[in-house]
Amino acid sequence: MWENSINIEQVCEIRSRSIVYLGVGAINKINDIALDLRSKNITKIIAVTGKNAYKSTGAWDYVVRALEQNKISYTIYDGITPNPTTHQVDEAAKQAIEFGAQAVISIGGGSPIDAAKSVAILIKYPQNNAQELFEYVFTPNSAVPLIAINLTHGTGTEIDRFAVVSIPEKEFKPYIAFDFIYPVYSIDDPELMTNLPDDQTVFVTIDALNHVIEACTSKAASPYSILLAKETSRLIAKYLPIAKESPKDLKARYFLTYASMIAGISFDNGLLHFTHALEHPLSAIKPDLAHGLGLALIVPAVVSQIYSAAGQTLADVLSPIIPDLKGTADEADKVFAELRNWISAMGIPPGLKNAGFSENDVDRLTNLAFDTPGLAALLSLAPVEASRSVVRDIYMRSL
């Protein structure tokens, strides 16, 4: 059992600091949130979002109505793309500062929310820019309040302290982590997610699954991160096929949204290691590559690589997807094959070659995994030594 993997003398920290409203119709809570902002004398906000979803989901109508009823003026930056860049963050921050924004509302999935977290910091530090923030040139200690209206069930960023933004000139995709960028409030309304395309439904959900695969096996794993990992895996195995078959099924969307949220709490506590550290170079090189797709293509090789060190935990956590595992090291190849088969059954053809990568890219990817700011810290949390040869082997086997 996974309990055997826990060092009871390792003191762990249990985190969860955002107030999240979860449920069908949760978007109506924006009225209470706007009222609370106004009570704190916040009269100007910037909305940070992408081009379309904030309107097509109907979320924006609720936000505008709540802001206007509470006499909060607003400006909107809608230039955030998947795998957002420092340039987009700088543009949004400039607009926010010129407008005099005192808070940020983000509407979208992980990319808009992560960008908004960065904008919330830079409003407080107008003398700095996003590249300096993500290359750790300066260390902020505050941000303006952030409200997150989440439109996908995958990233968990609506409930954690992390943000990821790419520096395209250097092919870096680093992350930041600060306690003061937890959203003050978040809205997880599954009704806003029923129009997610089939492929995005799978990509974002596999992102959530990766969060717990890493959080339950890292050196920072705790009974709490493992407990949440087990439930996340169970819910995804049960409800992802239903959401694929019936995209408007609100029960399936609800439990996938809940699974993503608790996966966010799991990795906020247990942290991440190989899969995210190795995916960031993929989507840094190819910004059009969906983050969840990149994760799906490399996670079988990661699980196989760490199985000898974390087999009992993985056997327990992955049992809804791969039943009858014993957790012994000789199952590593079986887990690789079975996890690939499950991902393929969800509609993702396996192999990095299908995403346009080749053996010629492996050394470049390996170097980026070690050179990108922050990723070495993730690699250091892996349950096996994250040497260059190990990282290279994961990429090679993922091809």
N, C-alpha and C positions, 0 to 999 in steps of 0.2 A: 504493500500500500504506500501511497505517497507520503503518509506521515513519517515513514522511515527516512525520507530525504531531508527532513527539517532538523536544523541545528537549534535546539531549544535554548541555547545560550547566546544565540545571535539576537540582539535587540532590534526589532523592526519597527518602522514607523507606519501607521495606518492613516491614510489621507483621503479626504473628500471634503471639499470646501465650497463648492458651488450649490446653489439652490436650483434644482432642475424640476420643471413641470413636465411630467410624462403622461400622455394619454390623448385619445381622440378629442379634439377640441381645445387642446392646451394652448393654441395660439391666442385664445381669448384672454389668457393671462397677461398679454401685453398691455392690457388696460391697467391692471394693478401695478405692473412694472413701471409704466409711464407715470402713474400717479406717485409712486415712490421716488422716481427720479425728480419729479417736480417738487416734491416735499424737501428734497435735498438741494433745492435752488439750481438744479440743472435745467437750463432753458434752451441749450443748443446742442445738437448731436450730429454726428456724421453716420450715415449708413454705408457700410462696406459690403459689397456683394459682387456677384458675377453678372453676366449680361441678361439672362432670361429667367432663371428659375424663381427668383424672388417675385416676379410678376405672374408667371404662368401657374404657380402653386396657389396664388391668391394671398400669400403671406403679407405682401406689401400693402394691400388694402387695409388689413387689420392694423398694421404699424402706423400708417399715415393717419388713420382715424384716431388712434390712441394718442399720438403725438399732438394732433391738432386740438383734440378735446382738452388736453392738459397744457396747451399754449407752449409747446416745445417746438422750436423751429428746427429745420433740418436741411442738410445737404446730402447728396448721394454720390458715392463713387462706385461705378458698376463695371470697372475694368479688370476685375480679378479673374484670372484664368486658372484651370487646373495646373498644379505645380507652380504657384504664384512666384513672382520674381521680386527682387529688391527694388527694381524700378517701379513696379506697380505700388508697392508699399510706400515708396517715397512720394509718388504722385498723390496717393490718398492722404498721406500725412500732411503734405503741403496744403492740400485743399482743406483739410480739417483745421489746421492752424490758422489759415487765412479767414476761415469762417468763424473761428472762435469756439470750436466744438469742445464741450466739457465731458462728453462721454461718447462711446462708440456702440452702435448696434450692428451686428453682423447677421446677414441672412444668406444661408447657403450651407454647403458641406464643409469638409475640412479645410479646403483652400481659402474660402472667404473668411472663415473663423480664425484660422492661423494668421492670415494677413491682418485681420482686424486687431488681434492681440498685439501685433507688431506696431500698428498705427497707434494703439492706445498707449504704448510706451513712448513713441516718438513725439506725440503731442506734448509730453512732459519734457522732451529733450530736443527742442527745435534746432539746436546747434549740431546735432548728429544725424546720420542717415542710416538706412536699413543695412547697407553693407557693413558699416562699422558695428552695428548691433549683432549681426550674424557671424562676423569674424571676431567677435569678443574684444573689439578695440576699446570699448567702454562697458562698464557694468552698471546698468540702471538699477534703481531701487524703488521705483514707483511707476504707476500707470493710471490713466483715467479709467473710470468704471466701464466695463464691457458687458453687453447683453448679447447672447448668442441665440439665434433662431436657427435650429439645425434642420437641414433638409435631406440628410442622408443617414442611413443606419450603418455606420462603419468606423468613423475616426475616433470617437470618444473625446474629441477635443472640446466639446461643450462642457466637459466636466473635469478637465485636467489642466495642468500648468505648462503644457508644451506648445510650441509653435515651430513650424518648418517653412522656410522660404528659400528659394534657390538664388544663387549668385551665378547668372548664366555665363559671364565672361570667364569664370574659373571652373565651370562645370562642377560647382559645389552645391550641395543641398544639405546645409547644416540645420541644426535645431537650437532653440533656446528653451530654458526652463526656469521659470520664476514663480514664486508663490503669488505675486501680485497680478498675474495675468489669468488666474482662475476667473471665469465669467462670474459676475455677481449673480446673475440669473441666466438660466437657459430654458429654452422651450424645445421639447421633443414631442412633436405632434405627428403621429404616424399617418394621419390623413393628408399631410403635406407631402408625403413620400410615395403616394400610390402611383404617381406618373413617372417614377424612375424607370429608365429603359432597362430591359432585361439584363443586358451585359453590366450596366452600372449597379444593378441590384446585387449581382454576384460579386463584382469587384469590391464594393464597399463592405459587404458581409465577410468576405475572406480577409479583408483588412482587420476586422474585429477578431476573427479567429486567430490571425497571426499575433495580435496583441497579447492574447492569453497564452498561446504556445510559448511565446518568449517570457511573459511575466511569470509563468509558473515554473520556468526552468532556469531563470537567471540566478546569479549569486545573491541577488536581493529578494528572491522569492520568499513568501511567507505563507502561513496557512490561509490567510485572507486572500492573497492573490491566487492561490490554487483553488480555493473554494469558488471564487468568482469564475475562474477558468473552466471548472467543471460544468457550471451552469451555463456559461456562454456556449460551450461546445454542444451541450445537449439541446439548447434552444435553436442553434443554427442548424444542426443536423435535422431537427424536426420541421422547422418553419421555412428554411430557404427553399426547399423544393416546392412548398405550397405557394410561396410568393412568386416563384418562377412560373408556376402553372396558372395562378390566379393573382395577377399583380394588384388588384383592387381589394384583396382580402385584408381587411383591417386588423383582424386578429394576428395574422402572420406578420404584418408590418409592425404591429405593436410589440410583439415579442422579439423581433429582430432589432427593433429600436432599443428595447430594454437590454437585450444581449450586448449591443454595441456600447450602451452606457456603462453597464457593469464591467465590460471589457476595458473601457477607459479607466475606470477606478482600479481595476486589476493592474494595468500597466503603470498607472500613476504611482502605485505602491511597489510592484515587483519589477518595474522598468523593462527595458528591451535589450536585445543583443544582436545576434547575427542577421536575422531576416531583414530588419529595418536598416541596419547599417549597410547591408549589401544591396538593398533595393535603392537606396538614395542615389548611388552613382548611376543606376540604370535610368531613372527618370530625370537625373541631372543632364545626362548625355542626350536622352530622347525625351524632351519635355511633353510630347504628346502621349507618352506611355502612362496609362492610368496607374496610380500608385498601387491599388489593390491587385491589378493584373501583374505588375512586377513582383509583388509579394507571392502571388499564387505560383509563379513560375520557378521560384527558388526555394519555397518552404519545404518541399519534399526532401531536397538535398540537405537542408539545414537540420531537419528532424532526424534524418539518417545519421548525420555527422555527430549529433549530440546524444543519440539514443543510448550509447554505452554509459553515459554519465547521468542521464535523467530518464531512463527507460520506465521505471516504476511510475513516476509522475505522468509521463506522456501516455502510458498505457491506460491509466485511469482517466485522464482528461480527454483523450481521443477515442475512448470506448464507444461513444454514440456514432462515430464515423467509421472506426475500424474495430469491430468487436473481437473479443477473445484474445487480446494481447496479454502476454505475461510480464512484459517489461524487461526481458532478458536481452543481452547485447546481440545475440544471434538473430534477433528479429529486425535489425536495422534495415536490411534490404527489403524485407516484407513491408515494413512501414513506408519506405520510400515508394514502393510500387502501389500500395493500396491508397496512399494519400494522393498520389498522382491520378489514380483511377477515379477517386471521388471528385477531385477538382475537374477532371475531364468530363465526368458525368454532369457536373454543374454548368458545363458549356465552355470551358477554357481548354483549348488544345495545349498540351504540355510542351515545355521546351523554350528556352530563350531564343532559339533560332526562329521561332514563329513571331517573335517581337523584333526581328531584324538584327540580332546580335550573332557574332561568330566567334570562333576561337581567337581570331585576331584582336578581339576587344578585351580579352580576359585580363591581360596584364594592365591595361589602362584602367579597367574597373577595379582591379585589386589595389592599384596605387591610390585611386580616389577613395576607396574604403578606409585607407589609412591616413590620407592627406586632408580630407574634408574636415573642417573644424567640428569637433564634438563626437565624431563617429568612433574615434579610438576609445572614448569612454564607454560607448555601448559595447564595443568588442570586448573590452575588459570584463564585462559582466557575463560573458558566455560561460556555460558550465564546463567547456573544454577550452584549452589554450587556443586563442585566436591568432595563430601565426599566419604569415603571408601564404605559406603553403596550404594551410587549412582553408583560408578564404579562397584561394585560387581553385582548390579542389571543389568547393561548393559551386563556384561559377561554372567550372568545367562540367560537373555532373548535371547542372541545370540546363546546359545547352540542348 
